[in-house]
């Protein structure tokens, strides 16, 4: 055969013997069916006149149901559609029958108990016979993974937007109460949960106050709702470095579920610790739902990020308050420091018999004030742990002293006055009490709890194996100073007991709200709730 002119270099493509050209390939039905099944695409058909639905065998595995529960009618097919999507699917079928236009939609099939939702994408069109709709045919395939991926992307976008919004709010909001409530509302919208709780760990590290929240019954917010007991949910959260996820509170065996969660019919939950820079917990941030919910790792990360945001806001507000306090204290103390020293000198001189005694007592009292001042200033003018203050006051006698109590921080201003009282007790124990004898012992215990007048510190100073004591006929300057700083300056109480073993002093001191900024609601709204 002659080659076409002008195209002498062109060669005809070689053919494999027995192979037909591509345009001549017309696969039979079995080949098409095999290809669709290999691609996990199902074929379905609905005979409108007979109301009979048939499908390829792989549809059962794609949709997650079996032929055993199907009687071949459209009603049976409809039964397998997820209840929330059923109206939309039926509307699409009706529209196709009415207009003859094809449809494409995604819907969920009714999942088996405890199983995840299966998303199906279905396409369909009408076939006609004698000009009338006769059959609806189409394809379906499983799109669960793409749908989940899209949902995750949208969820991440919502969470990132929420974090950005709350981060901006935290920078400009000076009212911590409004910020916490905004946090609770934003979390509820973003995670679609029934309850959000912001719990504050009160001084004493025992009780937790529902400081802000979403969804709780009236009266819960502003109340103590749970405590940090050994087997309690709160203890489990505060001891964990990662968020705690609970699939079902009713079957939980790791901890005891607080009663307020049971009263609100909480089924699933997720909580994280609000951690401070000093290694202590500020409190807990948590969410709960009234129905079974699977929280993802992404959800946990989001909640932990919000918890860190709350901690940062608390720390920033505390820093602002400390700066304000430092300025106020510098003005105040620069004006009265000298008068305070002069008053101490004058009172000490009146009760001293010799110059050596005056020098010794005055130096000790001034040193107590200086040590308290050092504790506060070295800590950045923030609250001082009570046990640290006691260790400074009782330093040389710690081997004969027992200290027992929770972590309680004392605000800067009361630290000065409390240190003066503790110094007088220590000086008396060293000179006249149990610490004046080699076998003498000192036991100091304390606790913090909420009363009608707010958070209070109860401190017991008990001397053992000391000389017998009896009530003096006239109080010395040290006793008067303790009464002055505890009862008059701090509005507290002092009770002394004299016995053969030694002196015992019971003190009740109001505590300022040192961890979280701003004042608590009035005491009348803080009645303990069921735990």
C-alpha positions as CSV (number, residue, x, y, z in Angstrom):
1,X,0.0,0.0,0.0
2,X,1.3,3.4,-0.9
3,X,1.9,5.9,1.9
4,X,0.1,9.2,1.8
5,X,2.0,12.0,0.1
6,X,3.8,14.4,2.4
7,X,3.7,12.0,5.4
8,X,6.4,9.6,4.5
9,X,7.6,9.3,8.1
10,X,4.3,8.4,9.6
11,X,3.7,4.8,10.7
12,X,0.5,3.1,11.5
13,X,0.3,2.0,15.1
14,X,1.0,-1.7,15.6
15,X,-1.9,-3.8,16.9
16,X,-1.7,-6.7,19.2
17,X,-3.1,-9.7,17.4
18,X,-6.7,-10.3,18.3
19,X,-7.2,-6.9,20.0
20,X,-10.1,-4.8,18.8
21,X,-9.8,-1.0,18.3
22,X,-11.0,1.0,21.4
23,X,-14.0,2.4,19.5
24,X,-15.2,-1.2,19.0
25,X,-15.2,-2.1,22.7
26,X,-18.8,-2.6,24.0
27,X,-18.7,-4.4,27.3
28,X,-21.5,-6.7,28.2
29,X,-23.5,-6.4,31.4
30,X,-21.4,-8.8,33.4
31,X,-18.3,-6.8,32.6
32,X,-20.0,-3.5,33.7
33,X,-21.2,-5.2,36.8
34,X,-17.8,-6.5,37.7
35,X,-16.2,-3.0,37.2
36,X,-18.8,-1.3,39.4
37,X,-18.4,-3.9,42.1
38,X,-14.7,-3.5,42.0
39,X,-15.1,0.2,42.5
40,X,-17.6,-0.5,45.4
41,X,-20.5,1.1,43.4
42,X,-23.9,-0.4,43.8
43,X,-26.7,-0.5,41.2
44,X,-30.3,-0.2,42.3
45,X,-33.7,-0.2,40.5
46,X,-37.2,0.7,41.6
47,X,-40.1,-0.6,39.6
48,X,-42.7,2.1,40.1
49,X,-45.7,0.1,39.0
50,X,-44.9,-3.0,41.1
51,X,-43.3,-0.9,43.9
52,X,-40.4,-3.4,43.9
53,X,-36.8,-2.4,44.7
54,X,-33.9,-4.6,43.6
55,X,-30.1,-4.0,43.8
56,X,-26.8,-5.5,43.1
57,X,-25.4,-7.8,45.8
58,X,-22.7,-5.3,46.9
59,X,-25.3,-2.7,48.0
60,X,-25.8,-4.7,51.2
61,X,-22.1,-4.3,52.3
62,X,-22.1,-0.7,51.1
63,X,-25.1,0.4,53.1
64,X,-24.5,-1.9,56.1
65,X,-27.7,-3.8,56.1
66,X,-28.7,-7.3,55.0
67,X,-31.2,-8.8,52.6
68,X,-32.8,-10.7,55.6
69,X,-34.4,-7.4,56.8
70,X,-35.6,-6.4,53.4
71,X,-39.0,-7.4,51.8
72,X,-38.4,-5.9,48.4
73,X,-40.7,-2.9,48.8
74,X,-39.9,0.7,48.7
75,X,-41.2,1.1,52.3
76,X,-38.6,-1.4,53.4
77,X,-35.9,0.7,51.7
78,X,-37.3,3.8,53.3
79,X,-37.0,2.1,56.7
80,X,-33.2,1.9,56.3
81,X,-32.8,5.7,55.8
82,X,-31.6,7.7,58.9
83,X,-34.6,9.4,60.5
84,X,-33.0,12.9,60.3
85,X,-32.4,12.5,56.5
86,X,-35.6,10.7,55.5
87,X,-37.7,13.7,54.6
88,X,-34.9,15.1,52.4
89,X,-34.4,11.8,50.5
90,X,-38.1,11.3,49.9
91,X,-38.4,14.9,48.7
92,X,-35.6,14.2,46.1
93,X,-37.4,11.1,44.9
94,X,-40.7,12.9,44.5
95,X,-39.1,15.7,42.6
96,X,-37.5,13.3,40.2
97,X,-40.8,11.5,39.6
98,X,-42.6,14.8,39.1
99,X,-40.1,16.5,36.8
100,X,-38.1,13.7,35.3
101,X,-34.8,15.4,36.2
102,X,-32.0,13.2,37.7
103,X,-30.9,13.6,41.3
104,X,-27.7,13.4,43.4
105,X,-27.8,13.4,47.1
106,X,-26.0,12.3,50.3
107,X,-27.8,10.7,53.2
108,X,-27.2,8.5,56.2
109,X,-28.5,5.0,56.5
110,X,-29.9,4.0,59.9
111,X,-26.9,2.8,61.8
112,X,-26.9,-0.3,63.9
113,X,-27.0,0.1,67.6
114,X,-23.6,1.5,68.8
115,X,-22.3,1.8,65.2
116,X,-21.1,4.9,63.4
117,X,-23.2,6.6,60.8
118,X,-22.7,5.4,57.2
119,X,-23.0,8.1,54.5
120,X,-24.2,7.1,51.0
121,X,-24.1,9.2,47.9
122,X,-26.9,8.1,45.5
123,X,-27.6,9.2,41.9
124,X,-30.7,8.3,40.0
125,X,-32.9,9.0,37.0
126,X,-36.2,7.9,35.4
127,X,-36.8,5.5,32.6
128,X,-40.1,5.8,30.6
129,X,-42.4,3.3,28.9
130,X,-45.0,4.6,26.5
131,X,-44.3,8.1,27.7
132,X,-44.9,7.4,31.4
133,X,-42.4,6.9,34.2
134,X,-41.8,3.2,34.6
135,X,-38.6,2.7,36.6
136,X,-36.1,4.7,38.6
137,X,-32.5,3.4,38.3
138,X,-29.3,4.7,39.8
139,X,-26.0,4.1,41.5
140,X,-24.9,4.4,45.1
141,X,-21.5,4.3,46.9
142,X,-20.1,4.8,50.4
143,X,-18.8,8.3,51.0
144,X,-18.4,8.1,54.8
145,X,-14.7,8.9,54.8
146,X,-14.9,12.0,52.5
147,X,-17.9,13.2,54.6
148,X,-15.9,12.7,57.8
149,X,-12.9,14.5,56.3
150,X,-15.1,17.4,55.3
151,X,-16.8,17.5,58.7
152,X,-13.3,17.5,60.4
153,X,-12.1,20.4,58.2
154,X,-15.2,22.4,59.0
155,X,-14.9,21.5,62.7
156,X,-11.3,22.5,62.8
157,X,-12.2,25.8,61.1
158,X,-14.9,26.5,63.7
159,X,-12.6,25.7,66.5
160,X,-9.8,27.8,65.2
161,X,-12.2,30.7,64.7
162,X,-13.5,30.3,68.3
163,X,-10.0,30.2,69.7
164,X,-9.1,33.4,67.8
165,X,-12.2,35.1,68.9
166,X,-11.7,34.2,72.6
167,X,-8.0,35.0,72.4
168,X,-8.8,38.5,71.2
169,X,-11.5,38.8,73.9
170,X,-9.1,37.7,76.6
171,X,-6.6,40.4,75.7
172,X,-9.1,43.3,76.1
173,X,-11.7,42.0,78.6
174,X,-11.0,43.3,82.2
175,X,-14.0,41.6,83.7
176,X,-13.1,37.9,84.3
177,X,-16.7,36.9,84.9
178,X,-17.8,38.1,81.5
179,X,-14.9,36.4,79.9
180,X,-15.6,33.1,81.6
181,X,-19.3,33.2,80.6
182,X,-18.3,34.0,77.0
183,X,-15.9,31.0,77.0
184,X,-18.7,28.7,78.2
185,X,-21.2,29.9,75.6
186,X,-18.6,29.7,72.8
187,X,-17.6,26.1,73.7
188,X,-21.3,25.1,73.8
189,X,-21.8,26.4,70.3
190,X,-18.6,25.1,68.9
191,X,-18.7,21.6,70.3
192,X,-22.5,21.3,70.3
193,X,-22.7,20.1,73.9
194,X,-25.4,20.4,76.5
195,X,-23.3,21.5,79.4
196,X,-20.1,23.5,79.9
197,X,-18.5,24.0,83.3
198,X,-15.7,26.3,84.5
199,X,-14.8,25.0,88.0
200,X,-12.5,27.0,90.3
201,X,-10.4,25.1,92.9
202,X,-10.8,27.1,96.1
203,X,-8.1,27.8,98.6
204,X,-7.4,24.6,100.6
205,X,-7.5,22.5,97.4
206,X,-10.6,20.7,98.4
207,X,-13.8,22.3,97.1
208,X,-14.6,23.3,93.5
209,X,-16.9,26.2,92.7
210,X,-18.9,26.3,89.5
211,X,-17.7,29.8,88.5
212,X,-19.3,29.9,85.1
213,X,-21.1,27.5,82.8
214,X,-23.8,26.7,80.2
215,X,-26.9,24.5,80.5
216,X,-26.9,24.0,84.3
217,X,-30.0,24.3,86.5
218,X,-30.7,27.6,88.2
219,X,-28.6,28.0,91.4
220,X,-25.7,25.8,90.3
221,X,-23.5,28.6,89.0
222,X,-21.9,30.3,92.0
223,X,-22.2,27.2,94.2
224,X,-19.7,24.6,95.3
225,X,-20.7,21.5,93.3
226,X,-18.0,19.0,94.0
227,X,-14.9,18.3,96.1
228,X,-11.4,16.9,95.4
229,X,-11.7,13.6,97.1
230,X,-9.5,10.6,96.5
231,X,-12.0,8.8,94.3
232,X,-13.8,11.7,92.8
233,X,-14.0,12.7,89.2
234,X,-12.4,16.1,89.9
235,X,-9.4,14.5,91.6
236,X,-8.9,12.3,88.6
237,X,-8.9,15.3,86.2
238,X,-6.6,17.4,88.4
239,X,-4.1,14.5,88.6
240,X,-4.0,14.0,84.9
241,X,-1.7,15.8,82.4
242,X,-4.1,15.2,79.5
243,X,-7.9,15.8,79.1
244,X,-10.1,13.0,80.5
245,X,-12.8,11.6,78.2
246,X,-15.7,9.7,79.5
247,X,-17.8,7.7,77.1
248,X,-20.5,6.7,79.6
249,X,-20.6,8.0,83.2
250,X,-23.0,5.2,84.2
251,X,-20.4,2.5,83.4
252,X,-17.4,4.5,84.7
253,X,-15.2,2.5,87.1
254,X,-12.1,4.8,87.4
255,X,-13.7,7.3,89.8
256,X,-17.0,8.2,91.6
257,X,-19.3,10.4,89.5
258,X,-20.4,13.6,91.3
259,X,-24.1,13.8,92.1
260,X,-24.6,17.1,90.2
261,X,-23.6,15.3,87.0
262,X,-26.1,12.5,87.8
263,X,-28.8,15.0,88.6
264,X,-28.4,16.6,85.1
265,X,-28.5,13.1,83.4
266,X,-25.0,13.5,81.9
267,X,-24.0,10.6,79.7
268,X,-20.7,11.5,78.1
269,X,-18.1,14.1,79.1
270,X,-14.7,15.6,78.6
271,X,-12.6,17.7,81.0
272,X,-9.2,19.2,81.4
273,X,-7.2,20.9,84.1
274,X,-6.8,24.7,84.1
275,X,-3.1,24.8,85.0
276,X,-1.2,27.7,86.5
277,X,2.4,28.6,86.0
278,X,3.4,27.6,89.6
279,X,2.4,24.0,89.0
280,X,-0.9,24.3,90.9
281,X,-4.3,23.9,89.3
282,X,-6.6,26.9,89.0
283,X,-9.5,24.6,88.3
284,X,-11.3,22.5,85.7
285,X,-12.8,23.1,82.3
286,X,-15.3,20.5,81.2
287,X,-18.2,19.6,78.9
288,X,-21.0,17.1,79.1
289,X,-23.8,15.7,76.9
290,X,-27.2,14.1,77.7
291,X,-26.6,11.4,75.0
292,X,-23.7,9.2,74.1
293,X,-21.0,11.2,72.4
294,X,-17.6,10.3,71.0
295,X,-15.1,13.1,71.6
296,X,-12.2,13.1,69.2
297,X,-8.5,13.9,69.8
298,X,-9.2,17.2,68.0
299,X,-12.0,18.0,70.5
300,X,-9.6,17.3,73.4
301,X,-7.0,19.6,71.9
302,X,-9.5,22.3,71.5
303,X,-10.7,22.0,75.1
304,X,-7.1,22.0,76.4
305,X,-6.3,25.1,74.3
306,X,-9.3,26.9,75.8
307,X,-8.1,25.8,79.3
308,X,-4.7,27.3,78.6
309,X,-6.4,30.5,77.4
310,X,-8.4,30.8,80.6
311,X,-5.2,30.2,82.7
312,X,-3.4,33.0,80.7
313,X,-6.3,35.4,81.3
314,X,-6.3,34.7,85.0
315,X,-2.5,35.1,85.2
316,X,-2.7,38.4,83.2
317,X,-5.4,39.8,85.5
318,X,-3.5,38.7,88.6
319,X,-0.4,40.4,87.3
320,X,-2.4,43.6,86.7
321,X,-3.8,43.4,90.2
322,X,-0.3,42.8,91.6
323,X,1.0,45.8,89.8
324,X,-1.8,47.9,91.2
325,X,-1.2,46.5,94.6
326,X,2.5,47.2,94.5
327,X,1.9,50.8,93.6
328,X,-0.7,51.2,96.3
329,X,1.5,49.4,98.9
330,X,4.6,51.4,98.0
331,X,2.6,54.6,98.6
332,X,1.1,53.3,101.7
333,X,4.1,51.6,103.3
334,X,6.5,54.4,102.4
335,X,4.3,56.7,104.5
336,X,3.8,54.4,107.6
337,X,6.9,52.2,107.6
338,X,8.8,54.6,109.8
339,X,5.8,55.1,112.1
340,X,5.4,51.4,112.4
341,X,9.0,50.9,113.3
342,X,8.8,53.7,115.8
343,X,5.7,52.2,117.4
344,X,7.3,48.8,117.6
345,X,10.4,50.3,119.2
346,X,8.3,52.3,121.7
347,X,6.2,49.3,122.8
348,X,9.2,47.0,123.0
349,X,11.1,49.6,125.0
350,X,8.3,49.8,127.6
351,X,8.4,46.0,128.1
352,X,12.2,45.6,128.2
353,X,14.2,45.8,131.4
354,X,17.7,46.2,129.9
355,X,19.2,47.6,126.7
356,X,20.3,44.2,125.7
357,X,16.7,42.9,126.0
358,X,15.4,45.8,124.0
359,X,17.9,45.3,121.3
360,X,17.2,41.6,121.0
361,X,13.4,41.9,121.0
362,X,13.4,44.8,118.6
363,X,15.8,43.2,116.1
364,X,13.7,40.0,116.1
365,X,10.4,41.9,115.4
366,X,11.9,44.0,112.7
367,X,13.5,40.9,111.2
368,X,10.0,39.2,111.1
369,X,8.6,42.1,109.1
370,X,11.7,42.0,106.8
371,X,11.3,38.3,106.2
372,X,7.6,38.7,105.4
373,X,8.5,41.5,103.0
374,X,11.2,39.4,101.4
375,X,8.8,36.5,100.8
376,X,6.3,38.8,99.1
377,X,8.8,40.9,97.0
378,X,10.8,37.9,95.8
379,X,7.6,36.2,94.7
380,X,6.7,39.2,92.5
381,X,4.2,40.6,95.1
382,X,1.9,37.7,94.8
383,X,0.4,35.4,97.4
384,X,2.7,33.5,99.8
385,X,2.2,29.8,100.7
386,X,1.3,29.5,104.4
387,X,3.7,26.6,105.0
388,X,6.6,28.7,103.5
389,X,5.8,31.6,105.8
390,X,5.8,29.2,108.8
391,X,9.1,27.7,107.7
392,X,10.7,31.2,107.7
393,X,9.3,32.0,111.1
394,X,10.2,28.7,112.7
395,X,13.4,28.0,110.7
396,X,15.8,27.0,113.6
397,X,13.1,24.8,115.2
398,X,11.7,22.9,112.2
399,X,13.2,19.6,113.6
400,X,10.9,19.9,116.6
401,X,7.9,21.2,114.7
402,X,5.1,19.4,112.9
403,X,3.4,21.3,110.0
404,X,0.2,19.8,108.7
405,X,-2.3,21.4,106.3
406,X,-3.3,21.9,102.7
407,X,-1.8,24.3,100.2
408,X,-3.1,27.7,101.3
409,X,-1.8,31.0,99.9
410,X,-2.1,34.2,101.8
411,X,-2.5,37.5,99.9
412,X,0.4,40.0,100.2
413,X,-1.2,42.4,102.6
414,X,-2.4,39.8,105.2
415,X,1.0,38.1,105.0
416,X,2.6,41.0,106.9
417,X,0.1,41.0,109.7
418,X,-0.1,37.2,110.0
419,X,3.7,37.0,110.1
420,X,3.8,39.4,113.0
421,X,1.3,37.2,115.0
422,X,3.2,34.0,114.1
423,X,6.5,35.7,115.2
424,X,5.1,36.6,118.6
425,X,3.8,33.0,119.1
426,X,7.2,31.6,118.1
427,X,9.1,34.1,120.3
428,X,7.0,33.2,123.3
429,X,7.4,29.4,122.6
430,X,11.2,29.8,122.4
431,X,11.5,31.9,125.5
432,X,8.7,30.6,127.8
433,X,7.0,27.7,126.0
434,X,7.6,24.2,124.6
435,X,10.6,25.2,122.4
436,X,12.4,26.4,125.6
437,X,12.9,22.7,126.6
438,X,14.8,20.1,124.7
439,X,11.9,17.6,124.6
440,X,9.4,20.2,123.8
441,X,7.4,20.0,120.6
442,X,5.3,22.3,118.5
443,X,2.4,21.2,116.3
444,X,0.9,23.6,113.8
445,X,-2.1,22.5,111.7
446,X,-4.5,24.5,109.5
447,X,-7.4,24.1,107.1
448,X,-9.4,26.3,104.8
449,X,-13.1,26.2,104.2
450,X,-16.0,28.3,103.1
451,X,-18.3,29.8,105.7
452,X,-21.1,32.3,105.6
453,X,-18.5,35.1,105.8
454,X,-16.4,33.7,102.9
455,X,-13.2,31.6,102.8
456,X,-11.5,31.3,106.2
457,X,-8.3,29.9,107.5
458,X,-8.3,28.0,110.7
459,X,-4.9,27.6,112.4
460,X,-4.1,25.6,115.5
461,X,-0.8,26.3,117.4
462,X,-0.3,23.5,120.0
463,X,2.7,23.3,122.2
464,X,3.6,19.9,123.7
465,X,6.0,18.8,126.6
466,X,6.5,22.4,127.6
467,X,6.3,24.0,131.0
468,X,2.8,24.3,132.6
469,X,1.0,27.4,131.6
470,X,-1.7,29.6,133.2
471,X,-3.6,32.6,132.1
472,X,-1.6,35.8,132.9
473,X,-3.1,38.5,135.1
474,X,-2.1,41.1,132.5
475,X,-1.5,40.5,128.8
476,X,2.0,41.3,127.6
477,X,2.8,43.3,124.5
478,X,3.2,40.1,122.4
479,X,-0.3,38.9,123.3
480,X,-1.7,42.4,122.7
481,X,0.0,42.5,119.3
482,X,-1.5,39.2,118.3
483,X,-4.9,40.4,119.2
484,X,-4.4,43.7,117.4
485,X,-3.3,42.1,114.0
486,X,-5.7,39.1,114.0
487,X,-8.8,40.5,115.6
488,X,-8.7,44.2,114.7
489,X,-6.7,44.3,111.5
490,X,-7.8,41.0,109.9
491,X,-11.2,40.8,111.6
492,X,-10.4,37.3,112.9
493,X,-10.6,35.4,116.2
494,X,-8.0,34.3,118.7
495,X,-8.7,31.7,121.4
496,X,-6.0,30.7,123.9
497,X,-6.0,27.5,126.1
498,X,-3.5,27.1,129.0
499,X,-2.7,23.6,130.1
500,X,0.0,21.5,131.9
501,X,1.4,20.6,128.5
502,X,1.7,24.1,127.2
503,X,-0.1,26.9,125.3
504,X,-2.6,26.2,122.6
505,X,-3.9,28.9,120.3
506,X,-6.8,28.6,117.9
507,X,-7.0,31.3,115.2
508,X,-9.6,31.9,112.6
509,X,-8.5,34.3,109.8
510,X,-10.5,35.5,106.8
511,X,-8.9,34.7,103.5
512,X,-9.0,36.9,100.5
513,X,-9.8,35.3,97.2
514,X,-6.2,34.9,96.1
515,X,-6.2,32.7,93.0
516,X,-8.9,34.0,90.7
517,X,-9.4,37.7,90.2
518,X,-12.5,39.6,91.2
519,X,-14.9,39.0,94.0
520,X,-17.1,36.0,94.4
521,X,-20.9,36.3,94.4
522,X,-22.5,37.2,97.8
523,X,-22.1,34.5,100.4
524,X,-25.9,33.8,100.4
525,X,-25.6,32.4,96.8
526,X,-22.8,30.0,97.7
527,X,-24.6,27.4,99.7
528,X,-22.9,24.0,99.1
529,X,-24.7,21.9,96.4
530,X,-25.0,18.2,96.5
531,X,-21.8,16.4,95.7
